[in-house]
Amino acid sequence: MLLQAPLIVHSTNTSPAPDMAAKASRSSRSGSAALEGALVILPFIAILLAIIDFSVAVFVRNTLMHAVREGVRFGVTSRTLPGEAGHDAAIKSVVKRHAMGFLNTPEQLSRVSIRYFDPRTGEFANGAGSNRTGNILELRVEGYPWLWMAPVLRNHTALTFSAESSDLMEAQPNGPPAR
């Protein structure tokens, strides 16, 4: 049985070219990864912000609808609030309280309108006694503007919301309160 000695190969090539080629290949791959990451991350962030923006707009709309419904629920019972000058002011105060700050300024609160109408004639009732039993209370928030947070691919025009609710005035034991 013959034992063989291990084969040892000595290289005399001391050229740095193979190492530099490997480093250049690695750096170009890392540059490609950064570019691909940027190309993926930017659209992803834009889509994420668009989803958040749309969700906030839906939230504002739903909040205004809720505030108007609560105002009508309060108004049909003919209650008033202490410190408020009449039935209509009390209804606006309830709408403002349920609007989560979206109707805090006088300009925003001026978008709230209260009307009463007689269901038998279909005509709007004005003045004292228009909020009597059997009339219909109509409460609206009209033209509430909402600017998009990120107007990407959209114009800078505000989105406008309107919310409306109505109900029949309930019987009042002491007659209708002053408007």
HELIX and SHEET records of a PDB file:
HELIX    1   1 ALA A   17  GLY A   75  1                                  59    
HELIX    2   2 HIS A   87  HIS A   98  1                                  12    
HELIX    3   3 PRO A  106  LEU A  109  1                                   4    
SHEET    1   A 4 PHE A 124  ALA A 125  0                                        
SHEET    2   A 4 VAL A 112  PHE A 117 -1                                        
SHEET    3   A 4 ILE A 136  TRP A 146 -1                                        
SHEET    4   A 4 LEU A 159  LEU A 168 -1                                        
END                                                                             
